[in-house]
């Protein structure tokens, strides 16, 4: 997948629009999170998110995104060994599964982009450790999104957090700038070397998205030509926020209105 690497620095007005795009996106994710239970389909989750987008009169930049064929849904939903880009379907969730959901929102010319992974009922100790490590890697990466740091400082922090727990980060798929386009610069890998890469500047808006695997970092694309799975079939997880670099530190743009994360609301 390729995208425009142009970096655009956002002003306060643009950040306010992106914050609203992100809030709507978080509400869509929270609506889907609330219905996760055994027997619910991944299409049901997509429909729950789409109802929120419809309520606000917005669209998802995921739908019809170019690829092997236009992406057919507003969200990506991936289960267990599926890392990213899973297509919603009639597949029913089962107790013990873990399910990842990635959603985008296009609002007043700007994009919100975020994701979470959640358990379906009671999950294994390994699966819970994976979710905790991936979520913590996200928040650690965001904490390093400050003026004076470089992209490599964020990437290295994500990598260290995941690998110190015994897991692996993907090499093929990365975080990225986001703004008027879903994929802008800079590219932000989930691995790197501190002190390397582009300097972070006020006004940068970046989707930070640790994609973490249990077995190895290696992946493969499944027969639908979109879904990315771990090569060895082991469990995977994915958390994502869009955040801005500001003079006062990182600003998360894809939380709910009260500052909660969409995955914190199970509805159960």
LUMBANU-225345 format. One record per residue: residue number from 0; residue in three letters; x, y, z of N, C-alpha, C in turn. Coordinates in steps of 0.1 Angstrom, whole numbers, plus 5000, padded with zeros to 4 digits. Example, Ala and Ser with C-alpha at 12.3 -4.5 7.8 and 13.67 -1.06 7.14 Angstrom:
! LUMBANU-225345
NODE  num  residu  n_c1  n_c2  n_c3  ca_c1  ca_c2  ca_c3  c_c1  c_c2  c_c3
NODE    0     ALA  5132  4943  5078   5123   4955   5078  5132  4967  5078
NODE    1     SER  5128  4978  5071   5137   4989   5071  5129  5000  5079
//
This chain:
! LUMBANU-225345
NODE  num  residu  n_c1  n_c2  n_c3  ca_c1  ca_c2  ca_c3  c_c1  c_c2  c_c3
NODE    0     UNK  5009  4988  5000   5000   5000   5000  5009  5012  5000
NODE    1     UNK  5005  5022  4992   5013   5034   4992  5004  5046  4994
NODE    2     UNK  5010  5057  4999   5002   5069   5001  5011  5082  5000
NODE    3     UNK  5005  5093  4999   5012   5106   4998  5019  5108  5011
NODE    4     UNK  5032  5111  5010   5041   5113   5022  5041  5128  5026
NODE    5     UNK  5034  5136  5019   5034   5150   5022  5029  5152  5037
NODE    6     UNK  5037  5161  5044   5033   5164   5058  5027  5177  5059
NODE    7     UNK  5015  5178  5065   5008   5190   5067  5007  5193  5082
NODE    8     UNK  5011  5205  5086   5011   5209   5100  4997  5216  5102
NODE    9     UNK  4989  5212  5112   4976   5217   5114  4976  5228  5124
NODE   10     UNK  4967  5238  5121   4966   5249   5131  4954  5246  5141
NODE   11     UNK  4952  5255  5150   4942   5252   5160  4928  5249  5155
NODE   12     UNK  4924  5256  5144   4911   5254   5138  4910  5240  5132
NODE   13     UNK  4921  5236  5125   4921   5223   5119  4921  5212  5130
NODE   14     UNK  4928  5214  5140   4929   5204   5151  4915  5203  5158
NODE   15     UNK  4907  5214  5159   4894   5213   5165  4885  5204  5156
NODE   16     UNK  4886  5206  5143   4878   5198   5133  4882  5183  5135
NODE   17     UNK  4896  5180  5135   4900   5167   5137  4896  5161  5150
NODE   18     UNK  4895  5169  5160   4891   5164   5173  4876  5159  5172
NODE   19     UNK  4868  5167  5165   4854   5162   5163  4853  5150  5154
NODE   20     UNK  4861  5149  5144   4862   5137   5136  4866  5125  5144
NODE   21     UNK  4875  5127  5153   4880   5117   5162  4870  5113  5172
NODE   22     UNK  4862  5122  5177   4852   5119   5187  4841  5111  5181
NODE   23     UNK  4837  5114  5169   4827   5107   5162  4832  5092  5159
NODE   24     UNK  4844  5092  5155   4850   5079   5153  4851  5070  5166
NODE   25     UNK  4854  5077  5177   4854   5069   5189  4840  5065  5193
NODE   26     UNK  4830  5073  5191   4816   5069   5194  4812  5057  5185
NODE   27     UNK  4816  5057  5172   4813   5045   5164  4820  5032  5169
NODE   28     UNK  4833  5034  5173   4839   5022   5179  4833  5017  5192
NODE   29     UNK  4829  5027  5200   4823   5023   5213  4809  5016  5210
NODE   30     UNK  4802  5020  5200   4789   5014   5197  4791  4999  5193
NODE   31     UNK  4802  4997  5186   4805   4983   5182  4810  4975  5194
NODE   32     UNK  4818  4982  5202   4824   4975   5214  4813  4970  5223
NODE   33     UNK  4802  4978  5224   4791   4975   5233  4784  4963  5229
NODE   34     UNK  4784  4958  5217   4776   4946   5213  4785  4934  5212
NODE   35     UNK  4798  4935  5215   4806   4923   5214  4802  4912  5224
NODE   36     UNK  4799  4901  5219   4795   4889   5227  4794  4877  5218
NODE   37     UNK  4795  4865  5223   4794   4853   5215  4781  4853  5206
NODE   38     UNK  4782  4850  5194   4771   4850   5184  4769  4862  5176
NODE   39     UNK  4775  4873  5180   4774   4885   5172  4784  4884  5160
NODE   40     UNK  4780  4888  5149   4788   4887   5137  4797  4900  5135
NODE   41     UNK  4808  4898  5127   4816   4910   5125  4808  4920  5116
NODE   42     UNK  4799  4915  5108   4790   4924   5101  4781  4932  5110
NODE   43     UNK  4776  4926  5121   4769   4933   5131  4777  4945  5137
NODE   44     UNK  4789  4942  5140   4798   4952   5145  4800  4964  5135
NODE   45     UNK  4802  4961  5123   4803   4971   5112  4790  4979  5112
NODE   46     UNK  4779  4972  5112   4766   4979   5111  4764  4989  5123
NODE   47     UNK  4768  4985  5135   4767   4993   5147  4775  5006  5145
NODE   48     UNK  4787  5005  5140   4796   5016   5137  4790  5025  5126
NODE   49     UNK  4784  5019  5116   4779   5027   5105  4766  5035  5109
NODE   50     UNK  4759  5030  5119   4747   5037   5124  4752  5050  5130
NODE   51     UNK  4763  5050  5137   4768   5062   5143  4773  5072  5132
NODE   52     UNK  4780  5067  5123   4784   5076   5112  4772  5082  5104
NODE   53     UNK  4762  5074  5102   4750   5079   5096  4743  5089  5104
NODE   54     UNK  4743  5088  5118   4737   5097   5127  4743  5111  5125
NODE   55     UNK  4756  5111  5123   4763   5124   5121  4764  5129  5107
NODE   56     UNK  4759  5121  5098   4760   5125   5084  4774  5124  5078
NODE   57     UNK  4782  5115  5083   4796   5114   5079  4799  5101  5072
NODE   58     UNK  4810  5100  5066   4814   5087   5059  4827  5082  5064
NODE   59     UNK  4830  5070  5060   4843   5064   5063  4852  5064  5051
NODE   60     UNK  4865  5068  5053   4874   5068   5042  4879  5054  5039
NODE   61     UNK  4875  5044  5047   4878   5030   5044  4870  5025  5032
NODE   62     UNK  4857  5029  5032   4849   5023   5022  4853  5027  5008
NODE   63     UNK  4855  5017  4999   4859   5019   4986  4874  5023  4985
NODE   64     UNK  4881  5022  4996   4896   5025   4995  4902  5016  4984
NODE   65     UNK  4910  5022  4976   4916   5014   4965  4926  5003  4970
NODE   66     UNK  4926  4992  4963   4934   4980   4966  4933  4970  4956
NODE   67     UNK  4934  4957  4959   4931   4947   4950  4917  4947  4944
NODE   68     UNK  4908  4953  4952   4895   4957   4947  4890  4967  4958
NODE   69     UNK  4880  4976  4955   4876   4986   4964  4872  4980  4978
NODE   70     UNK  4877  4985  4989   4874   4979   5002  4859  4980  5004
NODE   71     UNK  4852  4970  5008   4837   4970   5008  4830  4974  5020
NODE   72     UNK  4837  4979  5031   4831   4982   5043  4836  4995  5049
NODE   73     UNK  4829  4999  5060   4833   5012   5067  4844  5009  5078
NODE   74     UNK  4845  4997  5081   4855   4993   5092  4863  4981  5087
NODE   75     UNK  4874  4978  5094   4881   4966   5093  4880  4958  5106
NODE   76     UNK  4876  4946  5105   4874   4937   5117  4881  4924  5115
NODE   77     UNK  4891  4922  5124   4900   4911   5123  4899  4902  5136
NODE   78     UNK  4899  4889  5135   4897   4880   5146  4909  4871  5148
NODE   79     UNK  4913  4870  5161   4924   4861   5165  4937  4863  5158
NODE   80     UNK  4940  4855  5148   4953   4855   5141  4953  4866  5130
NODE   81     UNK  4941  4872  5128   4941   4883   5118  4945  4896  5124
NODE   82     UNK  4955  4902  5118   4961   4914   5123  4954  4927  5120
NODE   83     UNK  4952  4929  5107   4945   4941   5102  4938  4938  5089
NODE   84     UNK  4929  4947  5085   4922   4947   5072  4912  4936  5070
NODE   85     UNK  4907  4930  5081   4897   4919   5079  4884  4925  5075
NODE   86     UNK  4877  4919  5066   4865   4923   5060  4853  4918  5068
NODE   87     UNK  4844  4927  5073   4832   4923   5081  4824  4913  5072
NODE   88     UNK  4818  4903  5079   4811   4892   5073  4801  4886  5082
NODE   89     UNK  4796  4875  5078   4786   4867   5086  4793  4859  5097
NODE   90     UNK  4806  4860  5098   4814   4852   5108  4809  4856  5122
NODE   91     UNK  4806  4846  5130   4801   4848   5143  4813  4847  5153
NODE   92     UNK  4813  4857  5162   4823   4856   5173  4820  4845  5183
NODE   93     UNK  4830  4839  5188   4829   4828   5198  4836  4832  5211
NODE   94     UNK  4831  4826  5222   4837   4829   5235  4852  4826  5234
NODE   95     UNK  4860  4835  5239   4874   4832   5239  4882  4839  5228
NODE   96     UNK  4874  4843  5217   4880   4850   5206  4886  4864  5211
NODE   97     UNK  4895  4870  5203   4898   4884   5204  4895  4890  5191
NODE   98     UNK  4889  4902  5191   4885   4908   5178  4890  4922  5178
NODE   99     UNK  4897  4926  5167   4902   4939   5165  4893  4947  5155
NODE  100     UNK  4890  4960  5158   4882   4968   5149  4889  4981  5147
NODE  101     UNK  4890  4985  5134   4896   4997   5130  4886  5005  5122
NODE  102     UNK  4884  5018  5126   4874   5026   5119  4879  5040  5115
NODE  103     UNK  4874  5045  5105   4878   5058   5100  4866  5067  5098
NODE  104     UNK  4867  5080  5101   4856   5090   5099  4861  5101  5091
NODE  105     UNK  4853  5105  5081   4857   5117   5073  4847  5128  5076
NODE  106     UNK  4852  5139  5083   4843   5149   5088  4848  5163  5084
NODE  107     UNK  4841  5171  5077   4844   5184   5073  4858  5185  5067
NODE  108     UNK  4861  5175  5058   4874   5175   5051  4886  5169  5058
NODE  109     UNK  4884  5163  5071   4895   5158   5078  4891  5144  5083
NODE  110     UNK  4901  5136  5086   4899   5122   5089  4902  5119  5104
NODE  111     UNK  4894  5111  5110   4897   5105   5123  4900  5090  5121
NODE  112     UNK  4909  5084  5128   4913   5070   5125  4918  5064  5139
NODE  113     UNK  4911  5053  5143   4915   5047   5155  4910  5032  5155
NODE  114     UNK  4916  5024  5165   4913   5010   5165  4914  5005  5179
NODE  115     UNK  4908  4993  5182   4910   4986   5194  4909  4971  5192
NODE  116     UNK  4914  4963  5202   4912   4949   5203  4905  4946  5216
NODE  117     UNK  4895  4937  5215   4888   4933   5228  4885  4918  5228
NODE  118     UNK  4883  4913  5240   4880   4899   5242  4865  4897  5240
NODE  119     UNK  4862  4884  5236   4848   4880   5235  4846  4871  5247
NODE  120     UNK  4839  4876  5257   4837   4868   5270  4851  4866  5277
NODE  121     UNK  4852  4855  5283   4865   4852   5290  4875  4848  5280
NODE  122     UNK  4887  4854  5281   4898   4850   5272  4910  4844  5280
NODE  123     UNK  4919  4839  5272   4930   4832   5278  4940  4842  5285
NODE  124     UNK  4948  4837  5294   4958   4846   5300  4967  4852  5290
NODE  125     UNK  4971  4844  5280   4980   4849   5270  4974  4860  5262
NODE  126     UNK  4961  4858  5258   4954   4868   5250  4953  4881  5258
NODE  127     UNK  4950  4880  5271   4949   4892   5279  4963  4899  5280
NODE  128     UNK  4973  4892  5282   4987   4898   5282  4990  4905  5269
NODE  129     UNK  4986  4899  5258   4988   4905   5245  4980  4918  5244
NODE  130     UNK  4967  4918  5248   4959   4930   5247  4965  4941  5256
NODE  131     UNK  4969  4938  5268   4975   4947   5277  4988  4953  5271
NODE  132     UNK  4997  4945  5265   5009   4949   5260  5007  4959  5248
NODE  133     UNK  4998  4955  5240   4995   4963   5228  4989  4977  5231
NODE  134     UNK  4980  4977  5241   4974   4990   5245  4985  4998  5252
NODE  135     UNK  4993  4992  5260   5004   4999   5267  5014  5005  5257
NODE  136     UNK  5017  4997  5247   5026   5002   5236  5020  5014  5229
NODE  137     UNK  5007  5014  5227   5001   5026   5221  5003  5038  5230
NODE  138     UNK  4999  5037  5243   5000   5049   5252  5014  5053  5254
NODE  139     UNK  5024  5043  5254   5038   5047   5255  5043  5055  5243
NODE  140     UNK  5038  5050  5231   5042   5057   5219  5037  5071  5219
NODE  141     UNK  5024  5073  5223   5018   5086   5224  5026  5095  5233
NODE  142     UNK  5030  5090  5244   5037   5098   5254  5050  5104  5249
NODE  143     UNK  5056  5097  5239   5068   5102   5232  5066  5111  5221
NODE  144     UNK  5053  5115  5218   5050   5123   5207  5051  5138  5211
NODE  145     UNK  5064  5142  5213   5066   5156   5218  5077  5163  5210
NODE  146     UNK  5076  5176  5210   5086   5184   5203  5100  5181  5210
NODE  147     UNK  5110  5179  5201   5123   5176   5206  5126  5161  5203
NODE  148     UNK  5116  5153  5202   5118   5139   5198  5118  5137  5183
NODE  149     UNK  5121  5125  5179   5121   5122   5165  5111  5110  5163
NODE  150     UNK  5108  5107  5151   5099   5095   5148  5105  5083  5154
NODE  151     UNK  5118  5081  5153   5125   5069   5159  5123  5068  5174
NODE  152     UNK  5121  5079  5181   5119   5078   5195  5105  5072  5198
NODE  153     UNK  5095  5075  5191   5082   5070   5192  5082  5055  5188
NODE  154     UNK  5088  5052  5177   5089   5038   5172  5096  5029  5182
NODE  155     UNK  5108  5034  5187   5116   5026   5196  5108  5023  5209
NODE  156     UNK  5100  5033  5214   5093   5031   5226  5082  5021  5224
NODE  157     UNK  5075  5021  5213   5065   5011   5210  5071  4997  5210
NODE  158     UNK  5082  4996  5202   5089   4983   5201  5094  4977  5215
NODE  159     UNK  5100  4986  5223   5105   4982   5236  5094  4977  5245
NODE  160     UNK  5083  4984  5245   5071   4980   5253  5066  4967  5249
NODE  161     UNK  5064  4964  5236   5059   4951   5232  5069  4940  5234
NODE  162     UNK  5081  4942  5230   5091   4931   5230  5095  4928  5245
NODE  163     UNK  5095  4938  5254   5098   4935   5268  5088  4926  5274
NODE  164     UNK  5076  4925  5268   5065   4916   5273  5066  4902  5266
NODE  165     UNK  5076  4900  5257   5077   4888   5250  5070  4887  5237
NODE  166     UNK  5065  4898  5232   5058   4898   5219  5066  4904  5208
NODE  167     UNK  5060  4905  5196   5066   4910   5184  5058  4921  5177
NODE  168     UNK  5065  4930  5171   5058   4940   5163  5060  4938  5148
NODE  169     UNK  5049  4941  5140   5050   4938   5126  5060  4948  5120
NODE  170     UNK  5066  4943  5109   5076   4951   5101  5069  4957  5089
NODE  171     UNK  5059  4950  5084   5053   4954   5071  5043  4966  5072
NODE  172     UNK  5037  4968  5083   5026   4977   5084  5029  4988  5095
NODE  173     UNK  5025  5000  5093   5030   5011   5101  5019  5021  5105
NODE  174     UNK  5022  5029  5114   5014   5041   5117  5018  5052  5106
NODE  175     UNK  5011  5063  5106   5012   5073   5095  5006  5086  5099
NODE  176     UNK  5010  5096  5092   5003   5109   5093  4989  5108  5088
NODE  177     UNK  4980  5117  5093   4966   5117   5089  4961  5131  5090
NODE  178     UNK  4952  5135  5081   4947   5148   5080  4936  5149  5070
NODE  179     UNK  4938  5156  5059   4928   5157   5049  4928  5144  5041
NODE  180     UNK  4939  5137  5041   4939   5123   5036  4941  5113  5047
NODE  181     UNK  4937  5101  5045   4938   5091   5055  4953  5087  5057
NODE  182     UNK  4961  5087  5046   4975   5084   5048  4983  5095  5043
NODE  183     UNK  4990  5102  5052   4999   5113   5049  5013  5109  5056
NODE  184     UNK  5022  5118  5055   5035   5116   5062  5034  5122  5076
NODE  185     UNK  5043  5118  5085   5053   5109   5083  5049  5094  5085
NODE  186     UNK  5056  5085  5079   5054   5071   5082  5060  5068  5096
NODE  187     UNK  5053  5061  5104   5057   5058   5118  5057  5043  5120
NODE  188     UNK  5068  5036  5118   5069   5022   5121  5067  5018  5136
NODE  189     UNK  5065  5006  5139   5063   5001   5152  5077  4996  5158
NODE  190     UNK  5087  4999  5151   5101   4995   5155  5110  5006  5151
NODE  191     UNK  5121  5008  5158   5130   5019   5153  5141  5021  5163
NODE  192     UNK  5149  5031  5160   5161   5035   5169  5159  5049  5174
NODE  193     UNK  5160  5051  5187   5158   5064   5193  5168  5074  5187
NODE  194     UNK  5164  5086  5185   5172   5097   5179  5173  5097  5164
NODE  195     UNK  5167  5087  5158   5167   5086   5143  5153  5091  5137
NODE  196     UNK  5154  5095  5125   5141   5098   5118  5138  5113  5118
NODE  197     UNK  5127  5116  5113   5122   5130   5112  5119  5136  5126
NODE  198     UNK  5123  5149  5127   5120   5156   5139  5105  5159  5140
NODE  199     UNK  5099  5157  5152   5085   5160   5154  5083  5175  5156
NODE  200     UNK  5072  5180  5149   5069   5194   5149  5055  5197  5154
NODE  201     UNK  5053  5208  5160   5040   5212   5164  5030  5213  5152
NODE  202     UNK  5019  5206  5153   5009   5206   5142  5009  5193  5135
NODE  203     UNK  5019  5184  5137   5018   5171   5131  5007  5163  5137
NODE  204     UNK  5000  5155  5129   4989   5147   5134  4992  5133  5129
NODE  205     UNK  4993  5123  5138   4998   5110   5134  4989  5099  5140
NODE  206     UNK  4986  5089  5132   4979   5077   5137  4990  5068  5142
NODE  207     UNK  4990  5066  5155   5000   5056   5161  4992  5043  5163
NODE  208     UNK  4998  5032  5157   4990   5020   5158  4999  5008  5159
NODE  209     UNK  5002  5004  5172   5009   4992   5174  5002  4980  5169
NODE  210     UNK  5008  4971  5161   5003   4959   5157  5012  4948  5162
NODE  211     UNK  5007  4940  5171   5016   4931   5179  5012  4917  5177
NODE  212     UNK  5022  4908  5176   5019   4894   5173  5026  4885  5184
NODE  213     UNK  5020  4874  5187   5025   4864   5197  5037  4857  5192
NODE  214     UNK  5036  4851  5180   5046   4841   5176  5059  4847  5169
NODE  215     UNK  5057  4854  5158   5068   4860   5151  5063  4873  5145
NODE  216     UNK  5072  4882  5140   5067   4894   5133  5061  4891  5119
NODE  217     UNK  5062  4879  5114   5059   4877   5100  5044  4876  5098
NODE  218     UNK  5040  4881  5086   5026   4881   5083  5023  4875  5068
NODE  219     UNK  5011  4873  5065   5007   4869   5051  4993  4875  5049
NODE  220     UNK  4990  4877  5036   4977   4882   5032  4969  4870  5028
NODE  221     UNK  4956  4870  5033   4948   4858   5030  4941  4859  5016
NODE  222     UNK  4933  4849  5013   4928   4848   4999  4919  4859  4995
NODE  223     UNK  4913  4866  5005   4904   4877   5001  4912  4889  4996
NODE  224     UNK  4925  4889  4997   4934   4899   4992  4935  4912  5000
NODE  225     UNK  4928  4912  5012   4928   4923   5021  4933  4919  5035
NODE  226     UNK  4927  4908  5040   4930   4904   5054  4945  4900  5056
NODE  227     UNK  4951  4906  5066   4965   4903   5070  4965  4894  5082
NODE  228     UNK  4971  4883  5081   4972   4873   5093  4986  4871  5097
NODE  229     UNK  4988  4867  5109   5001   4862   5114  5005  4850  5105
NODE  230     UNK  5018  4849  5101   5022   4838   5093  5020  4825  5100
NODE  231     UNK  5023  4824  5113   5022   4811   5120  5009  4808  5126
NODE  232     UNK  4999  4817  5124   4985   4815   5129  4984  4819  5144
NODE  233     UNK  4994  4825  5150   4993   4829   5164  4985  4842  5166
NODE  234     UNK  4981  4845  5178   4972   4856   5181  4979  4869  5178
NODE  235     UNK  4971  4879  5175   4975   4893   5171  4966  4903  5178
NODE  236     UNK  4971  4915  5179   4963   4926   5185  4967  4939  5179
NODE  237     UNK  4958  4949  5179   4959   4962   5172  4952  4973  5180
NODE  238     UNK  4959  4983  5185   4953   4995   5191  4958  5007  5184
NODE  239     UNK  4950  5017  5182   4953   5029   5175  4946  5042  5180
NODE  240     UNK  4953  5053  5181   4948   5066   5183  4954  5075  5172
NODE  241     UNK  4947  5085  5168   4953   5097   5161  4956  5107  5172
NODE  242     UNK  4968  5112  5172   4973   5122   5182  4980  5133  5175
NODE  243     UNK  4980  5145  5181   4987   5157   5176  4999  5160  5184
NODE  244     UNK  5009  5166  5178   5020   5172   5185  5017  5186  5188
NODE  245     UNK  5017  5190  5201   5014   5204   5204  5025  5209  5213
NODE  246     UNK  5025  5222  5215   5034   5229   5224  5033  5223  5238
NODE  247     UNK  5022  5218  5242   5019   5213   5256  5020  5198  5257
NODE  248     UNK  5025  5192  5247   5026   5177   5247  5016  5171  5237
NODE  249     UNK  5015  5158  5237   5006   5151   5228  4991  5153  5232
NODE  250     UNK  4983  5154  5221   4969   5156   5223  4962  5145  5215
NODE  251     UNK  4955  5136  5222   4948   5125   5216  4935  5130  5210
NODE  252     UNK  4933  5128  5197   4922   5133   5190  4910  5123  5188
NODE  253     UNK  4912  5111  5192   4902   5101   5189  4897  5094  5202
NODE  254     UNK  4896  5102  5212   4889   5097   5224  4875  5102  5224
NODE  255     UNK  4866  5097  5233   4853   5102   5235  4853  5116  5241
NODE  256     UNK  4841  5122  5242   4840   5136   5246  4846  5138  5260
NODE  257     UNK  4844  5128  5269   4848   5129   5283  4862  5124  5285
NODE  258     UNK  4870  5121  5274   4883   5117   5275  4885  5102  5276
NODE  259     UNK  4874  5094  5276   4875   5080   5277  4879  5074  5264
NODE  260     UNK  4885  5062  5264   4888   5055   5252  4876  5046  5248
NODE  261     UNK  4874  5044  5235   4862   5037   5231  4862  5022  5236
NODE  262     UNK  4874  5017  5238   4875   5003   5242  4872  5001  5257
NODE  263     UNK  4871  5012  5265   4869   5012   5279  4854  5010  5282
NODE  264     UNK  4845  5011  5272   4831   5010   5273  4826  4997  5267
NODE  265     UNK  4824  4987  5275   4819   4974   5270  4804  4974  5268
NODE  266     UNK  4797  4982  5276   4782   4981   5275  4776  4969  5282
NODE  267     UNK  4785  4962  5289   4780   4949   5295  4781  4950  5310
//
